[in-house]
């Protein structure tokens, strides 16, 4: 028998981790693997160009696809001439509604357990056109260049119908109450009356434009049919949902569709199942050849929806002491009838501040444009912007420090539902952030600090994102007689370091070193239903790994021999440590994993288990929080804004890996900074035709390296006792709050409030 070393006393108890009852899953953590700044395990692959992305999988006899997009917003195809395209060199097939196979419409993501569709429209099944940019033909050719050329030869005429492409017209046509996991309307008390009676009040309107996804890797898919079995290499953030959706569309069993997505190349809500994957699979079936379809950048704008336009009213009433008596956050978001994804901008108002009364409401207005989707902290990115800028206005009107005003309105329980917080250390984050940033040196008088022709200002804003753990998370653990473990989950890595952080978590749970654990993901053949959505992968995977470890220990106890130190013990008496198992209160009763398997004559043992239902979300108010601080310099002559300093003080529970977490948070802050959402980003529509005007990175402005200052980060790093591994999500947290911090800093620098994004120089002159 193997003997333990002196670390056995640090065994991690298995125990039932009933998060809803408040057990701290890290209370006995001693291994030090969780929280270590481990470099990304996939880093060497990426820097050597060895990481296989969806458009890089080879196949014998590959044909390449190009799409033809509609140029009207609504109507029908009158004539469609494909003769020149079919006669072009290298063309294999031209597919239109005339010859496309019969396919069912997609089911929209979140409408059922495994649905993953971006919209619910029929795909190339008839002559109808629903938006400007809809695919109306697909060309297959021997090379991509030949396909692109032939696609340009397709000639189309239309019978246009009346399209609603103006936000004003959409609102005039009438609106519906928005729905985002339930109706988006809440009233507590009479907020309008409380606003009228308030000693101090601010009542303003903020408008945000549409935004588009710009992932590094464009949307791409390589796929092939083998009889009735479909193999798909995709850039998707939900492999299992993609497999189920394609099976549903083509009328085959889910087991006949195998989807891999080892490297997504950036998703942020934009890489669900869109029409290009379906059209590629249809063309591959018609041609009897493997197909690669990779959207050009313009194609991503035409086909993949982004963030919807919003118009938001935020009104806050406060006492002379700065206590909020009324909080109103209402307004309208544009959406399409075939993809009900309104921008739920008022969600943060549920959790940020205590107030005597609330009125929260979202109305949806319907337009005939590309379906908007879930994009970079849905609701939070633009909703927190409006809310936090309004709080800053209240502070200015009261003559109160903006940090102190926020702390003064800190709630004791969930402000709108009364649930206790699972863990909330926002005040600590504000205090620590203010000290580190030098907030005490801020001049509260707008426009008072100048450096030559540059006006200098400082601003702050709160950030938040709800904790999410979706049901369906499962994991498989395989343990070998060499003491090595393989953990397998149908999860994803969009750049956030999933493999690295989850290897650390699994190693801690199993009592192994990270080098003894491998983590497989990005494959629909693996267990679980864990989309990369809602910043929830860490919680979902963590819960599944804990469940699988419990099952593994139970299985190992069945294998121990009668003379084993572990003989006769129950699973809840056991801890994992030093490459084996030990009794928690008698650490000398220990046996290594290789010894257990050798004694049973087994080379390996494999178990699979699902995490428990996410009851913690029902019992507790759970969010990740942040206090964002920003310094800007605004040129008094040109109106140019430069962000010179930025600090995020984060309260997200336990930080699993500060190195990968720091990268995630900095990336989110860049997206939400004035550099992205607030200062630059705007999808410009021609409201006469419903066509995107700036469908390229030459005209749709995003931050570059010289735009981004050094971003400082600190965190409370206090484990949440009701979250698996003590960690809440951070993927989208950095996006919220950052833009408002920039706007508030601009006000401090210039005295100007700009309520219509983006904050371009013309609005600051």
QUIWOZI-V488847 format. One record per backbone hydrogen bond with DSSP energy under -1.0 kcal/mol. CO is the residue of the C=O (numbers start at 1). NH is the residue of the N-H. E is the energy in kcal/mol with one decimal. If there is no record, write none. Layout:
BEGIN
co=CO nh=NH e=E
co=CO nh=NH e=E
END
This chain:
BEGIN
co=5 nh=8 e=-1.6
co=7 nh=10 e=-2.1
co=8 nh=11 e=-2.0
co=12 nh=576 e=-1.4
co=16 nh=18 e=-1.8
co=17 nh=19 e=-1.6
co=18 nh=21 e=-1.5
co=18 nh=23 e=-1.1
co=19 nh=22 e=-1.5
co=24 nh=27 e=-1.8
co=26 nh=29 e=-2.0
co=33 nh=36 e=-1.5
co=36 nh=38 e=-2.1
co=42 nh=46 e=-2.0
co=43 nh=47 e=-2.6
co=44 nh=48 e=-1.4
co=45 nh=50 e=-3.0
co=46 nh=49 e=-1.2
co=53 nh=56 e=-2.2
co=59 nh=62 e=-1.1
co=63 nh=292 e=-2.2
co=64 nh=141 e=-2.1
co=66 nh=139 e=-2.9
co=68 nh=136 e=-3.0
co=68 nh=137 e=-1.1
co=74 nh=161 e=-2.7
co=75 nh=129 e=-2.8
co=76 nh=159 e=-2.7
co=79 nh=157 e=-2.1
co=81 nh=155 e=-2.4
co=82 nh=86 e=-2.7
co=83 nh=87 e=-1.6
co=85 nh=88 e=-1.1
co=88 nh=91 e=-1.5
co=90 nh=142 e=-1.5
co=93 nh=140 e=-3.2
co=95 nh=138 e=-2.5
co=96 nh=100 e=-1.7
co=107 nh=117 e=-2.5
co=108 nh=111 e=-2.3
co=115 nh=110 e=-1.0
co=116 nh=273 e=-2.7
co=117 nh=109 e=-2.9
co=127 nh=77 e=-2.5
co=129 nh=75 e=-1.7
co=131 nh=134 e=-1.8
co=134 nh=70 e=-2.7
co=137 nh=68 e=-2.6
co=138 nh=95 e=-3.3
co=139 nh=66 e=-1.8
co=140 nh=92 e=-3.2
co=140 nh=93 e=-1.5
co=141 nh=64 e=-3.1
co=143 nh=147 e=-2.0
co=144 nh=148 e=-2.7
co=145 nh=149 e=-2.3
co=146 nh=150 e=-2.5
co=147 nh=151 e=-2.3
co=148 nh=152 e=-1.2
co=150 nh=153 e=-1.5
co=151 nh=154 e=-1.1
co=155 nh=81 e=-3.1
co=157 nh=78 e=-2.5
co=157 nh=79 e=-1.2
co=159 nh=76 e=-1.5
co=164 nh=368 e=-3.4
co=166 nh=170 e=-2.3
co=167 nh=171 e=-2.4
co=168 nh=172 e=-2.1
co=169 nh=173 e=-1.8
co=171 nh=174 e=-1.5
co=176 nh=364 e=-3.3
co=178 nh=184 e=-2.9
co=182 nh=180 e=-2.7
co=183 nh=185 e=-1.3
co=184 nh=362 e=-2.0
co=186 nh=360 e=-2.9
co=188 nh=358 e=-2.4
co=190 nh=194 e=-2.2
co=191 nh=195 e=-2.3
co=192 nh=196 e=-2.0
co=193 nh=197 e=-1.9
co=200 nh=318 e=-3.1
co=202 nh=316 e=-2.4
co=204 nh=314 e=-2.4
co=206 nh=312 e=-3.6
co=207 nh=757 e=-2.4
co=208 nh=310 e=-2.1
co=210 nh=683 e=-2.9
co=211 nh=307 e=-1.8
co=219 nh=295 e=-2.9
co=220 nh=235 e=-1.4
co=221 nh=293 e=-2.7
co=222 nh=233 e=-3.2
co=223 nh=291 e=-2.8
co=224 nh=231 e=-2.8
co=226 nh=229 e=-1.5
co=229 nh=226 e=-3.5
co=230 nh=258 e=-2.8
co=231 nh=224 e=-2.1
co=232 nh=260 e=-2.6
co=233 nh=222 e=-2.8
co=237 nh=532 e=-3.0
co=238 nh=242 e=-2.4
co=239 nh=243 e=-2.3
co=240 nh=244 e=-2.3
co=241 nh=245 e=-2.7
co=242 nh=246 e=-2.6
co=243 nh=247 e=-2.1
co=244 nh=248 e=-2.5
co=245 nh=249 e=-2.4
co=246 nh=250 e=-2.2
co=247 nh=252 e=-1.9
co=249 nh=104 e=-1.9
co=253 nh=256 e=-2.2
co=254 nh=257 e=-1.6
co=256 nh=230 e=-2.8
co=258 nh=232 e=-3.2
co=259 nh=524 e=-3.2
co=260 nh=234 e=-2.9
co=265 nh=217 e=-2.0
co=267 nh=270 e=-2.1
co=268 nh=376 e=-2.1
co=271 nh=237 e=-2.3
co=273 nh=118 e=-2.3
co=274 nh=278 e=-1.0
co=275 nh=279 e=-2.7
co=276 nh=280 e=-2.4
co=277 nh=281 e=-2.2
co=278 nh=282 e=-2.4
co=279 nh=283 e=-2.6
co=280 nh=284 e=-2.3
co=281 nh=285 e=-1.8
co=282 nh=286 e=-2.2
co=283 nh=287 e=-2.8
co=284 nh=288 e=-1.7
co=290 nh=63 e=-2.3
co=291 nh=223 e=-2.7
co=292 nh=65 e=-2.4
co=293 nh=221 e=-2.1
co=296 nh=300 e=-1.7
co=297 nh=301 e=-1.5
co=298 nh=302 e=-2.3
co=299 nh=303 e=-2.2
co=300 nh=304 e=-2.5
co=306 nh=373 e=-2.5
co=307 nh=211 e=-1.3
co=309 nh=334 e=-2.0
co=310 nh=208 e=-1.9
co=311 nh=332 e=-2.3
co=312 nh=206 e=-3.1
co=313 nh=330 e=-2.3
co=314 nh=204 e=-2.5
co=315 nh=328 e=-3.1
co=316 nh=202 e=-2.0
co=317 nh=325 e=-2.9
co=317 nh=326 e=-1.6
co=318 nh=200 e=-2.2
co=319 nh=322 e=-1.7
co=323 nh=319 e=-2.4
co=324 nh=356 e=-1.1
co=326 nh=317 e=-2.1
co=327 nh=359 e=-2.1
co=328 nh=315 e=-2.6
co=329 nh=361 e=-1.8
co=330 nh=313 e=-3.6
co=331 nh=363 e=-2.6
co=332 nh=311 e=-2.2
co=333 nh=365 e=-2.3
co=335 nh=367 e=-2.6
co=338 nh=120 e=-1.7
co=339 nh=341 e=-2.4
co=343 nh=345 e=-2.7
co=344 nh=347 e=-1.5
co=347 nh=350 e=-1.8
co=348 nh=351 e=-1.7
co=348 nh=352 e=-1.8
co=357 nh=327 e=-1.5
co=358 nh=188 e=-2.5
co=359 nh=329 e=-2.4
co=360 nh=186 e=-2.9
co=362 nh=178 e=-3.3
co=363 nh=333 e=-2.6
co=364 nh=176 e=-1.8
co=365 nh=335 e=-2.2
co=377 nh=381 e=-2.4
co=378 nh=380 e=-1.8
co=379 nh=383 e=-2.9
co=380 nh=384 e=-2.1
co=382 nh=386 e=-1.7
co=383 nh=387 e=-2.5
co=384 nh=388 e=-3.0
co=385 nh=389 e=-1.8
co=386 nh=390 e=-1.8
co=387 nh=391 e=-2.2
co=388 nh=392 e=-1.6
co=389 nh=393 e=-1.7
co=390 nh=394 e=-2.2
co=391 nh=395 e=-2.3
co=392 nh=396 e=-2.2
co=393 nh=397 e=-2.2
co=394 nh=398 e=-2.3
co=395 nh=399 e=-1.2
co=395 nh=400 e=-2.5
co=401 nh=405 e=-2.3
co=402 nh=406 e=-1.6
co=403 nh=407 e=-2.2
co=404 nh=408 e=-2.4
co=405 nh=409 e=-1.1
co=407 nh=410 e=-1.6
co=409 nh=354 e=-2.6
co=414 nh=418 e=-2.5
co=419 nh=414 e=-3.1
co=420 nh=621 e=-2.8
co=425 nh=429 e=-1.7
co=426 nh=430 e=-2.8
co=427 nh=431 e=-2.8
co=428 nh=432 e=-2.6
co=429 nh=433 e=-2.5
co=430 nh=434 e=-2.7
co=431 nh=435 e=-2.0
co=432 nh=436 e=-2.3
co=433 nh=437 e=-2.5
co=434 nh=438 e=-1.0
co=434 nh=439 e=-2.5
co=438 nh=441 e=-1.7
co=439 nh=442 e=-2.2
co=445 nh=448 e=-1.6
co=449 nh=456 e=-2.3
co=451 nh=454 e=-1.8
co=453 nh=636 e=-3.3
co=454 nh=451 e=-3.3
co=455 nh=634 e=-3.1
co=457 nh=632 e=-2.6
co=459 nh=630 e=-2.8
co=461 nh=628 e=-3.1
co=463 nh=626 e=-2.0
co=465 nh=624 e=-3.0
co=472 nh=529 e=-1.3
co=473 nh=611 e=-2.6
co=475 nh=609 e=-2.3
co=476 nh=488 e=-2.7
co=477 nh=607 e=-2.3
co=478 nh=486 e=-2.6
co=479 nh=605 e=-2.3
co=480 nh=483 e=-1.9
co=484 nh=480 e=-2.7
co=485 nh=518 e=-2.3
co=486 nh=478 e=-2.6
co=487 nh=520 e=-3.1
co=488 nh=476 e=-2.2
co=489 nh=491 e=-2.5
co=491 nh=522 e=-2.2
co=493 nh=264 e=-1.4
co=497 nh=501 e=-2.5
co=498 nh=502 e=-2.6
co=499 nh=503 e=-1.7
co=500 nh=504 e=-1.8
co=501 nh=505 e=-2.1
co=502 nh=506 e=-2.7
co=503 nh=507 e=-2.4
co=504 nh=508 e=-2.2
co=505 nh=509 e=-2.4
co=506 nh=510 e=-2.3
co=507 nh=512 e=-2.2
co=511 nh=579 e=-3.6
co=513 nh=516 e=-2.5
co=514 nh=517 e=-1.7
co=516 nh=485 e=-2.7
co=518 nh=487 e=-3.0
co=520 nh=489 e=-2.2
co=522 nh=261 e=-3.2
co=523 nh=526 e=-1.7
co=527 nh=490 e=-2.7
co=531 nh=533 e=-1.8
co=536 nh=540 e=-2.5
co=537 nh=541 e=-3.2
co=538 nh=542 e=-2.2
co=539 nh=543 e=-2.4
co=540 nh=544 e=-1.9
co=541 nh=545 e=-2.9
co=542 nh=546 e=-2.2
co=543 nh=547 e=-2.1
co=544 nh=548 e=-2.5
co=545 nh=549 e=-2.5
co=546 nh=550 e=-2.2
co=547 nh=551 e=-2.0
co=548 nh=552 e=-2.4
co=549 nh=553 e=-2.5
co=550 nh=554 e=-2.2
co=551 nh=555 e=-2.0
co=552 nh=556 e=-2.8
co=553 nh=557 e=-2.4
co=556 nh=559 e=-1.0
co=556 nh=560 e=-1.0
co=561 nh=564 e=-1.7
co=564 nh=567 e=-1.6
co=566 nh=569 e=-2.0
co=570 nh=573 e=-1.8
co=571 nh=574 e=-1.7
co=573 nh=584 e=-2.4
co=574 nh=14 e=-1.6
co=575 nh=582 e=-2.5
co=576 nh=12 e=-1.6
co=577 nh=580 e=-1.2
co=579 nh=593 e=-2.7
co=580 nh=577 e=-2.4
co=581 nh=591 e=-2.2
co=582 nh=575 e=-2.9
co=586 nh=589 e=-2.6
co=588 nh=590 e=-1.5
co=589 nh=583 e=-1.9
co=591 nh=581 e=-2.5
co=592 nh=596 e=-2.2
co=593 nh=597 e=-2.4
co=594 nh=598 e=-2.7
co=595 nh=599 e=-2.4
co=596 nh=600 e=-1.2
co=597 nh=602 e=-2.8
co=598 nh=601 e=-1.2
co=603 nh=481 e=-2.4
co=605 nh=479 e=-2.9
co=607 nh=477 e=-2.3
co=609 nh=475 e=-2.5
co=613 nh=615 e=-2.6
co=614 nh=617 e=-1.3
co=615 nh=618 e=-1.3
co=615 nh=619 e=-1.6
co=616 nh=620 e=-1.8
co=621 nh=422 e=-2.0
co=622 nh=467 e=-2.4
co=624 nh=465 e=-2.0
co=625 nh=651 e=-2.8
co=626 nh=463 e=-2.9
co=627 nh=649 e=-2.5
co=628 nh=461 e=-1.8
co=629 nh=647 e=-2.6
co=630 nh=459 e=-2.6
co=631 nh=644 e=-1.9
co=631 nh=645 e=-1.5
co=632 nh=457 e=-2.1
co=633 nh=642 e=-2.7
co=634 nh=455 e=-3.3
co=635 nh=639 e=-2.3
co=640 nh=635 e=-3.0
co=642 nh=633 e=-2.6
co=645 nh=631 e=-2.4
co=646 nh=712 e=-2.8
co=647 nh=629 e=-2.9
co=648 nh=714 e=-2.2
co=649 nh=627 e=-2.7
co=650 nh=716 e=-2.4
co=651 nh=625 e=-2.8
co=652 nh=728 e=-2.4
co=656 nh=35 e=-3.4
co=657 nh=661 e=-2.9
co=658 nh=662 e=-1.8
co=659 nh=663 e=-1.5
co=660 nh=664 e=-2.3
co=661 nh=665 e=-2.8
co=662 nh=666 e=-2.5
co=663 nh=667 e=-2.4
co=664 nh=668 e=-2.5
co=665 nh=669 e=-2.5
co=666 nh=670 e=-2.4
co=667 nh=671 e=-1.9
co=668 nh=672 e=-2.4
co=669 nh=673 e=-2.6
co=671 nh=677 e=-2.2
co=673 nh=676 e=-1.6
co=673 nh=678 e=-1.7
co=674 nh=679 e=-2.1
co=676 nh=680 e=-1.5
co=676 nh=681 e=-3.2
co=678 nh=759 e=-3.8
co=684 nh=693 e=-3.5
co=686 nh=689 e=-1.0
co=686 nh=690 e=-2.9
co=691 nh=686 e=-2.8
co=694 nh=696 e=-1.7
co=696 nh=700 e=-2.8
co=704 nh=707 e=-1.8
co=705 nh=708 e=-1.3
co=712 nh=648 e=-2.4
co=714 nh=650 e=-3.1
co=720 nh=723 e=-1.6
co=723 nh=726 e=-2.7
co=724 nh=727 e=-1.5
co=726 nh=654 e=-3.1
co=726 nh=720 e=-2.3
co=733 nh=736 e=-1.0
co=737 nh=741 e=-2.2
co=738 nh=742 e=-1.8
co=739 nh=743 e=-2.4
co=740 nh=744 e=-2.9
co=741 nh=745 e=-1.8
co=742 nh=746 e=-2.5
co=743 nh=747 e=-2.0
co=744 nh=748 e=-2.0
co=745 nh=749 e=-2.0
co=746 nh=750 e=-2.6
co=747 nh=751 e=-2.9
co=748 nh=447 e=-2.2
co=755 nh=207 e=-2.5
co=758 nh=760 e=-1.9
co=760 nh=763 e=-1.8
co=761 nh=764 e=-1.7
co=761 nh=765 e=-1.1
END
